[in-house]
């Protein structure tokens, strides 16, 4: 039966078009800023001295590119932001269309708004956590600061050089808040009156305060949540007893994990690779992201009350160091009764590691080779041919 071809979802197409639209906006904005003479076929203003439109297009374009990922994941917040941003773009294009420019852009933006509204049910994935009160207040404060800078500079335009309209006021406010500075290269709009200069000083103070506040409000909950997560995980490990501490994740460790889960034994994986640790957490495992060769790490994993510590890293030297530290910890703690098992690939090192006081030293490659040889001899003694052997295996 011929398999029916599946086309990408509507949300995927919308996300792709949104990203391409954002890239186009960034390109047009950059062209507006760097091209001294604007070609007639570009949908840009004819006044090459007014750079605010290029800056606005770049900002809009970057936001659209960022929103494309959220739309790809069908997130509701990304859909709301895309509709709001498209509406703002449409308002700018409408103003240009009334002056005989940007009609094509206005039609495209209205079409994108219509598509987003038609397929609004496709974007139903909501955020796991809502915005906090502090984050909402910070966002409102940033918006009010922009309004303060734009309106204030426009009202004091007589005390500014080269500030004649709203576009100049928007440009001046953005340049002030992002601290580009004022000179003939960066900006030709500067305060010349006393009131205007004091107004700019107030904008500096507001901008710095808002930056620090927004940074603390945004990063604070993230850092706090990360610290609480780590502390709760450590406390959980401290309550464990009779578990297995598995040091290092590898192919052998994966087999150990499957066997422990089948037997219903609790275990903690110690892994210092951040990506591997995140992947294991995604599978539902308890992971301590730390160096398994450190004694402090074994204490954090509560190895004292564990039934066994397994060194299953890929390197013999690493497993030897883990085993040595585990042995020192067991000797130092009177209540420690855990067994120490180490994976050693080089057969020449097996006896050396065993003499260190390790309870069990296992060489998976050696055991695997011996098992293959044993099975080969048994099958050969029975007189089974390779064909019959493979048939039996397939039936089992």
C-alpha positions in Angstrom: 0.0 0.0 0.0 1.4 3.3 -1.0 2.1 5.6 1.9 0.2 8.9 1.9 2.5 11.9 1.8 2.2 14.2 4.8 2.6 17.9 4.4 4.0 20.1 7.1 1.5 21.6 9.6 0.1 25.1 9.2 2.1 26.2 12.3 5.3 25.1 10.6 4.5 27.1 7.4 3.5 30.2 9.5 6.8 29.9 11.5 8.8 29.6 8.4 7.1 32.6 6.7 7.5 34.7 10.0 11.2 33.9 10.1 11.7 34.9 6.4 9.6 38.1 7.0 11.9 39.0 9.9 15.0 38.4 7.8 13.6 40.6 5.1 12.8 43.3 7.6 16.4 43.2 8.9 17.8 43.4 5.4 15.7 46.4 4.5 16.5 48.1 7.8 20.3 47.6 7.3 20.0 48.8 3.7 18.1 51.9 5.0 21.0 52.7 7.4 24.0 52.0 5.2 22.9 52.8 1.6 23.5 56.5 1.1 21.1 56.8 -1.9 18.1 54.6 -1.7 17.2 52.9 -5.0 13.7 53.5 -6.3 12.7 49.8 -6.3 13.3 49.4 -2.6 10.3 49.9 -0.4 12.0 52.5 1.8 11.5 56.2 2.4 13.1 58.7 0.1 14.6 60.8 2.9 18.0 59.2 3.4 18.7 61.4 6.4 15.9 59.9 8.5 17.4 56.7 9.9 14.7 55.8 12.5 12.7 53.8 10.0 15.7 51.5 9.4 16.3 51.0 13.1 12.6 50.2 13.7 12.7 47.7 10.8 15.8 46.0 12.3 14.1 45.7 15.7 10.9 44.3 14.2 12.8 41.9 12.1 14.9 40.5 15.0 11.7 40.0 17.1 10.0 38.2 14.2 13.0 35.8 13.8 12.9 35.1 17.6 9.2 34.5 17.5 9.5 32.0 14.6 10.9 29.4 17.0 8.0 29.8 19.4 5.5 29.6 16.5 7.2 26.4 15.4 6.5 25.0 18.9 2.9 26.2 18.6 3.3 28.4 21.7 0.4 30.7 22.5 2.5 33.6 23.8 4.5 33.6 20.5 1.2 33.8 18.6 0.0 36.8 20.6 3.4 38.5 20.2 3.4 37.9 16.5 -0.1 39.3 16.1 0.8 42.4 18.1 4.1 42.9 16.2 2.4 42.5 12.8 -0.3 45.0 13.9 2.5 47.5 14.8 4.2 47.0 11.5 0.9 47.4 9.7 0.4 50.7 11.4 3.8 52.0 10.3 3.1 50.7 6.7 -0.3 52.4 6.7 1.3 55.7 7.6 3.7 55.2 4.7 0.9 54.1 2.4 -1.0 57.3 3.0 2.1 59.1 1.6 2.1 56.8 -1.4 4.8 54.4 -0.2 4.9 50.9 1.2 1.5 49.7 -0.2 2.9 46.2 -0.9 4.3 45.9 2.6 1.0 46.9 4.1 -0.8 44.2 2.1 1.6 41.6 3.1 1.4 42.5 6.8 -2.4 42.5 6.7 -2.3 39.1 5.1 0.0 37.8 7.8 -2.4 39.0 10.5 -5.3 37.3 8.8 -3.4 34.0 8.5 -2.5 34.2 12.2 -6.1 34.8 13.2 -7.5 32.1 11.0 -5.1 29.4 12.4 -5.2 30.7 16.0 -6.4 27.3 17.3 -3.1 25.7 16.1 -1.2 27.6 18.7 -2.5 26.2 22.0 0.7 25.3 23.9 0.8 27.6 26.9 3.8 28.3 29.1 4.3 26.1 32.1 4.7 29.2 34.4 3.1 32.6 34.1 4.8 35.9 34.3 5.4 37.1 37.9 4.2 40.4 39.2 7.7 41.8 39.1 8.2 40.9 35.5 4.9 42.5 34.5 5.8 45.7 36.4 9.3 45.8 34.8 7.7 45.5 31.3 5.3 48.3 32.1 8.1 50.4 33.4 10.2 49.9 30.3 7.2 51.0 28.1 6.5 54.0 30.3 10.2 55.0 30.1 10.1 54.9 26.3 7.0 57.0 26.3 8.6 59.4 28.7 11.7 59.8 26.5 9.8 60.1 23.2 7.1 62.6 24.5 9.5 64.6 26.6 12.1 65.1 23.8 9.3 66.1 21.4 7.9 68.7 23.8 11.4 70.1 24.3 12.3 69.9 20.6 13.0 73.6 20.5 16.0 73.0 22.8 17.4 70.2 20.7 19.4 70.4 17.5 17.9 68.5 14.6 14.9 67.3 16.4 11.8 68.4 14.4 9.3 65.6 14.5 8.1 62.4 16.2 10.4 60.2 14.2 13.4 62.3 15.5 12.0 61.9 19.0 11.7 58.1 18.8 15.2 57.9 17.3 16.7 60.1 20.0 15.0 58.2 22.9 16.2 54.8 21.6 19.8 56.2 21.1 19.7 57.5 24.6 18.4 54.4 26.3 20.8 52.0 24.5 23.7 54.4 25.4 25.1 54.9 21.9 26.2 58.4 22.8 25.9 61.6 20.8 28.4 62.7 18.1 28.4 63.5 14.4 28.8 59.8 13.5 26.3 58.1 15.8 23.7 60.8 16.2 23.2 64.4 15.0 20.4 65.1 17.5 21.8 66.7 20.7 20.4 68.7 23.5 21.5 72.4 23.5 19.2 74.0 26.0 19.5 73.7 29.8 16.1 72.1 30.3 16.8 69.6 27.5 20.1 68.6 29.1 18.5 68.0 32.5 15.9 66.0 30.8 18.5 63.8 29.1 20.2 63.4 32.5 16.9 62.1 33.9 16.7 59.7 30.9 20.2 58.4 31.7 19.2 57.7 35.4 15.9 56.1 34.4 17.6 53.9 31.7 20.3 52.6 34.1 17.8 52.0 36.9 15.5 50.1 34.5 18.3 48.1 33.1 19.4 46.9 36.6 15.8 46.3 37.7 14.9 44.4 34.5 18.0 42.3 34.8 17.4 41.3 38.4 13.7 40.6 37.7 14.4 38.5 34.7 17.5 36.6 35.8 16.6 36.5 39.5 13.8 33.9 39.3 15.8 31.8 36.9 18.9 31.7 39.2 16.6 31.2 42.2 14.8 28.4 40.6 18.1 26.7 39.5 19.5 27.0 43.1 16.2 25.6 44.6 16.3 22.8 42.1 19.8 21.8 43.0 19.2 22.1 46.8 16.0 20.0 46.6 17.9 17.4 44.5 20.7 17.3 47.1 18.2 16.9 49.9 16.5 14.1 48.1 19.9 12.3 47.7 20.5 12.7 51.4 17.3 10.9 52.2 18.2 7.9 50.0 19.4 4.7 51.6 20.2 1.3 50.1 20.6 2.8 46.6 23.4 2.4 44.0 25.7 5.3 43.1 26.6 4.9 39.4 29.7 7.0 38.5 29.9 8.0 34.8 27.6 7.3 32.0 28.7 5.0 29.1 27.5 2.1 27.1 28.2 -0.2 30.0 26.4 2.2 32.4 23.3 2.1 30.2 23.2 -1.7 30.6 23.6 -1.3 34.4 20.8 1.2 34.5 18.4 -1.1 32.6 19.2 -4.0 35.0 18.8 -1.8 38.1 15.4 -0.6 36.9 14.3 -4.1 36.1 15.2 -5.1 39.7 13.5 -2.1 41.2 16.7 -0.8 42.8 17.1 3.0 43.3 20.2 4.6 41.8 21.9 7.9 41.4 23.9 8.7 38.3 27.0 11.0 38.8 27.9 12.7 35.5 30.0 15.8 34.9 29.0 16.4 31.3 26.2 18.9 31.2 24.6 17.8 28.0 24.6 14.1 29.0 23.2 15.0 32.5 20.4 17.0 30.9 19.6 14.1 28.6 19.5 11.6 31.4 17.2 13.9 33.5 14.9 14.1 30.5 14.6 10.3 30.7 13.5 10.6 34.3 16.8 9.6 36.0 18.2 11.1 39.2 21.4 12.8 38.1 24.1 14.6 40.1 26.0 16.8 37.8 29.5 16.8 39.3 32.9 15.2 39.0 32.6 11.5 40.0 36.3 11.4 41.0 35.9 13.8 43.9 35.1 12.5 47.4 32.8 15.5 48.0 30.7 14.2 45.1 30.3 10.8 46.7 29.2 12.5 49.9 26.6 14.6 48.0 25.3 11.3 46.4 25.0 9.9 50.0 27.3 7.0 49.1 27.7 6.3 52.9 24.2 4.8 53.1 24.4 3.3 49.6 24.6 -0.5 49.0 27.1 -0.1 46.2 29.3 2.4 44.3 29.9 1.5 40.6 32.7 3.1 38.6 31.5 2.7 35.0 33.4 5.5 33.2 35.1 4.9 29.8 38.6 5.4 31.1 40.4 3.0 33.4 42.3 5.8 35.1 39.0 7.6 36.0 37.4 4.4 37.3 40.5 3.7 39.4 40.4 7.2 40.9 36.7 6.8 41.7 37.3 3.4 43.4 40.2 4.8 45.5 38.1 7.7 46.7 35.2 5.4 47.5 37.5 3.1 49.4 38.9 6.0 51.5 35.3 7.2 52.2 34.2 3.7 53.3 37.3 3.4 55.6 36.6 6.9 57.1 32.9 6.3 57.8 32.2 3.7 60.4 28.6 3.2 59.2 29.6 2.8 55.5 29.0 -0.7 54.2 28.7 -0.2 50.5 30.4 -2.4 48.0 32.8 -1.0 45.4 32.7 -2.2 41.8 35.0 -0.9 39.1 35.0 -1.3 35.3 38.5 -1.9 34.0 39.0 -2.6 30.2 42.7 -3.4 30.2 43.1 -6.9 31.6 46.6 -6.0 32.9 45.1 -3.5 35.3 42.6 -5.8 36.8 44.8 -7.3 39.5 46.4 -3.9 40.3 43.0 -2.3 40.9 41.8 -5.3 42.9 44.8 -4.9 45.2 43.6 -1.4 46.1 40.7 -2.9 48.1 38.0 -2.9 45.4 35.4 -5.6 46.0 34.8 -6.5 42.4 36.8 -5.6 39.3 35.1 -6.4 36.0 36.5 -6.2 32.5 33.5 -6.2 30.1 35.6 -6.8 27.0 37.4 -9.7 28.6 34.2 -11.3 29.8 32.6 -10.7 26.5 35.5 -12.4 24.7 35.5 -15.4 27.0 31.7 -15.8 26.7 32.0 -15.8 22.9 34.7 -18.4 23.0 32.7 -20.5 25.5 29.6 -20.4 23.3 31.6 -21.2 20.2 33.1 -24.3 21.8 29.7 -25.5 23.1 28.0 -25.0 19.8 30.8 -26.8 18.0 30.7 -29.7 20.4 26.9 -30.1 19.6 27.7 -30.3 15.9 25.5 -27.3 15.1 26.1 -25.6 11.8 26.1 -21.8 11.6 22.8 -22.0 9.7 21.0 -24.0 12.4 22.4 -21.8 15.1 21.1 -18.6 13.4 17.8 -20.3 12.9 17.5 -21.1 16.6 18.4 -17.6 17.6 15.8 -16.1 15.3 13.1 -18.4 16.6 13.9 -17.4 20.2 
